[in-house]
Amino acid sequence: MALEVASRPVDEHDQMTVRPLDANTPLAVETRSLRKVYGRSIAVADLSLSVRQGEVFGFLGPNGAGKTTSVKMLMGLIRPTSGQARLLGRPLGDREAKRKIGFLPELFRFHDWLSGEELLEFHGKLYGMSAAERRRRIPEVLELVGLAHRRKDLLRSYSKGMQQRAGLAQALLNDPSIVFLDEPTSALDPMGRLEVRNIIRSLRDAGKTVFLNSHLLTEVEMLCDRVTIINRGQVAATGTVQELLRRDPVVDLVVGTVRPDIESMLAKHGDLRDSEPTDSGRTTLRLAVTDDDAVARAVADLVGAGVPVYAVTPHGLTLEELFFEIVSASGRRLDE
Amino acid sequence: MTTLLIARLTFDEALRRKMIWAVLIMSAAFLALYAFGFQILRDDLVEFDRARRGVPNEVLPYEVQASAMVLLGLYTVNFLAGIMTIFAAVGSIAGEIESGTLHAVIPKPLARWEIIAGKYLGFFAMIAVYLSLMVTGVILTSRFIGQYTPPNIIKGLALLILVSGILLSLTMLGSTIFSTMANGVIVFMLYGMAVTGGLVEQIGNALDNDTMVTIGILTSVIVPSDSIWKLASYVVQPSVAVNLIGPNPFGTSAPPSDIAVRYAIAYCATLVIASMLIFRRRDI
């Protein structure tokens, strides 16, 4: 039988459309052994990343793992202690590259005595956009983030969610090739989150690179082509969402009778993790396998041995489970 | 271009702060009281002169009294401008790091020094406008109420702007290093030290005490604001007033030389460049 480990019901239908990205696609972000040390505390130990142009990249890690420090180094807010990084093929701080970058900081606060429109006017000028470009683009991004009706109001009067929208508008103002979004939906309600997800998808469809820093793992799972999980300042896992989640397929087998020889029979095919009686008098066996064929062989053996198999349910690993696994395996930082 | 953009934002932002409006309202109140006071002085003297039946007052000519009045006015204006400068700029960098407004600005295509340069220009413009208005207020009061026009007004104004420029450079430099609160404490202490140092120097001069004079000179090297104020106060007084009043907390009879001005300008430039270099390496 065919087994798709990663297919689980999710609330949005198009979450698994990974566009094939050629290994030759130019890199939007490239870091090599990036490191940041504050006195004795190591914020980022050794970060080597490559994000290809046109992908939605998820950057995950527990609090204190060094996510924000890493993004700040890329944005020129923090000087790396050592290591190299390039954005759009250019060294950090390059003015031309900065022109094509959008950034929504995590701890964003804007000059709140400006109106939404004035804020964008200011940032547009910072980007060096001409008056004509600003006149065209500002209403466009305000519309995109749903703030057109509040554009004349002072940022001070905005709710947290609206401020985050204004921040997003600011990050998209220059029609950037790459957008860094540090927790872009933290202040948004479910509707707002959905809207932002749609914005990210449309950015991807337009061929933009999105570097998404988020705690919301389901969101990352829905959106990202590739994910890197960092812990204690270094990369703990990296790959496409499918690659990461397929690492260790687990199936639940519902069998009729449990015989003592079942255990040794299954041990040939995988790792029997759990055995639990169901309400209907059957037993659920949780088996971790190395590949799909092992599941087929295990089922064949069981059936061949006269053990009825009532159901085979792929127990898909969620990104959340993977995240916990990685974080607990490598230990959390103690100095949080 | 970006520098001017930041300067403009800084200027606009300063005008939207309640603190500035508090200073402006206080300043307006001061000017009103000042005009009132000058009027009383003038009336008294007119009365006094009438009683003397046209015999001129050789001991204390009206010019000297009016000049002292102008000096008091300018001293207050200088003080208010200094306070405003420090309060306006105290958190210009530190505050924006703390609040996070710089997070979205620094990744933009601009160099960090442009942020310092822009802020400096913005505050400087604000102070220059403020001082011009206030000095104009004092001079117009003196001229139309007191019937007296002090000499070298423009030079005096330029020197007063330089005084605030010195405090601005100091405050900006501190803001790239310390938190807003720490910076406020440090800059006010230095400002106080400069004023006190100037007094110590004058007393030292009067008492012929070299140690006190040395202390005074040292403080004016560390913070040259008071020595430039002394020069400003000197140039806006007629020599008859300087000779008659002599050294006092508000002015001096032995002004610093033009070297002091050159030193003060170089001081500002050095501090601004130092702010840029420090800010360039600062983690945000």
Contacts between the chains, C-beta under 8 A, distances in Angstrom:
chain1	res1	chain2	res2	distance
A	72	B	283	7.9
A	72	B	284	7.0
A	75	B	103	7.8
A	75	B	106	7.1
A	75	B	107	4.3
A	76	B	106	5.9
A	76	B	107	5.9
A	77	B	102	7.8
A	77	B	103	6.4
A	77	B	106	5.6
A	77	B	107	7.2
A	77	B	283	7.1
A	77	B	284	4.1
A	78	B	283	4.5
A	78	B	284	6.6
A	79	B	281	6.4
A	79	B	283	6.3
A	95	B	109	4.6
A	95	B	110	7.9
A	95	B	111	7.9
A	96	B	109	7.7
A	98	B	107	6.3
A	98	B	108	6.3
A	98	B	109	4.1
A	98	B	110	8.0
A	99	B	109	4.7
A	101	B	107	6.3
A	103	B	103	7.9
A	103	B	104	6.6
A	103	B	107	4.6
A	104	B	104	7.8
A	105	B	100	6.6
A	105	B	103	3.7
A	105	B	104	5.7
A	107	B	100	4.2
A	107	B	103	6.3
A	108	B	100	5.9
A	108	B	103	6.1
A	108	B	104	5.9
A	109	B	99	5.0
A	109	B	100	4.4
A	109	B	101	5.6
A	110	B	101	6.1
A	110	B	104	6.7
A	111	B	9	7.0
A	111	B	13	6.4
A	111	B	101	5.9
A	113	B	13	6.6
A	113	B	16	4.7
A	122	B	5	7.4
A	122	B	9	6.3
A	123	B	104	7.1
A	123	B	108	7.0
A	125	B	5	5.2
A	126	B	2	6.7
A	126	B	5	6.8
A	126	B	105	6.6
A	126	B	108	4.1
A	126	B	109	7.4
A	126	B	110	6.3
A	127	B	108	6.1
A	127	B	109	6.5
A	128	B	1	7.9
A	128	B	2	8.0
A	128	B	109	6.1
A	167	B	104	7.1
A	170	B	104	6.1
